Amino acid sequence: MIDIKAGGKNLMNLSVTTSSTKTVPKLTYDVLIENEQDGRVSATVLGFPDIKSSSATKEEALEKLIQLLEERKPEIVTLEIEPPQTEATLEFLKNV
């Protein structure tokens, strides 16, 4: 648990957890496939413009993308953020 403070007041709490299950969830990516003018095929992971490849075939371009993604060693974490406690929130909670 991480407490984020300003001026001595606690603004919000942040909790980061990792999956403790033995099975790792699969990551899925949307990929843009484009035919280039020179006959090659380019593939770009949407949302990650720096992960792209170009090859003679769609399959080769996708294989290269998989290699690039595996090199990054992605990890899935879950963030839980508690909203900041304002005076209005505290007053509301007193009356509930």
N, C-alpha and C positions, 0 to 999 in steps of 0.2 A: 504494500500500500504506500502510495506517495501522496503526501499532503502538499498542495500548492498554496503558498501564503503570500500575502502582500500587506505591508503595514502592520504586521503582527497578527492579522486575521486570516483564518483558514478560508481560502476561496473555494477550493474543491478537492475532492479525493479522487485519486486515479489508481486503479488496480489493473495489473497486467497478469494474465494467467496463460499458461501453455497447456496444450492437451496432454493429459496423463494416460490416455488410452493407448493400447498397444497398436491399434490400427490407425494409420495416419490418413486423415481425410485427403481426398484427391483435390488438386488444384486444377481449375479450369480456366482457360484463357480464350478470348475471342481473337481471331487472327484475320487480318485483312490480306487477301491474296490478290495480286495484280500481275497482269501480263505486261511485260516491258516491251518497248519498241524493238529491241534487239532479239526478241524471242525468249528471253529468260523470264523466270517467274520470281517475283519478290513476295516476301511474307513479312508482315509486321504485327507484333502483338499490340492490340489496341490498349491504350493506357500506358504503354511502355515504348515510346517511340525509339528508344535506344536499343531495343531488342528487335532486330530485323535481319533478314538474310535474303540472298539472291542466288538462284541456282538454275540449272537447265530444266528441272522439272519441279512440279508442285511438291511431290513427295520429298525430294532432296532439300528443298527450301524448308519444309516443315521439320525434317530431321535435324537440320542445322539450328532451328529455333529451339527444339527440345534440348539440344546440347547447351545452347546459350543459357536457357532457363535453369538447367541442372547445375551449371557452373555458379550461378548466383546463390544456390542453396537456400531457396525460400523457406520461410517458417511461418506457420499460422499461429497468431496470438489473438486473444480476446481482450479488448479494452473495456473496462467498466468505469464510467465517469459519473460521479455523483454531481448533480447540479449545485451551484454555489448557494449558500444559505444567505438570503437577503433578509432584511428586516420584515418585508412584506410576507415572505415565506414563513418565517418564524411566527409572525402574528397569526397567519392562517392556520398553522399547525396547532397553535394554542387553542383555537376555537373549534377544532375538529373533534 
